[in-house]
């Protein structure tokens, strides 16, 4: 199974949308294998958003991501990086299609509720920033055979 990193951002937590958004991933059949609530420090923000630190919008991004708690998660599933990003929709909630998470719940480019890894490589890097190996719980739901055919694994 592939893995991806997902961060439910401060606006998701503050607006009380965490479980509503998480249920979308569960409804899709993605497997949650790690979860924790934390405060992103300025140092952690710089590590996570390293490619953006020198950009003009970074101070606003850091201020936002450190403003309130976040929930970090790891999901597993077939082609999970692509699946999660498609479920989120366009970065800007104003441009995201109806039916996507951002299209249904966001009207902002920055306050767009959820961050998700954009590649398998970034997923591995981001998972390593937020989770140790012992925090990841490998498990197989007994209903897995109802989620996909055996030859799709």
Secondary structure, 3 states (H helix, E strand, C coil): CEEEEEEECHHHHHCCCHHHHHHHHHHHCCEEEEEEEECCCHHHHHHHCHHHCCCCCHHHHHHHHCCCCEEEEEEEECCHHHHHHHHHCCCCCCCCCCCCHHHHHCCCCCCCCEEECCCHHHHHHHHHHHCCHHHCCCCCCCCHHHCCCHHHC
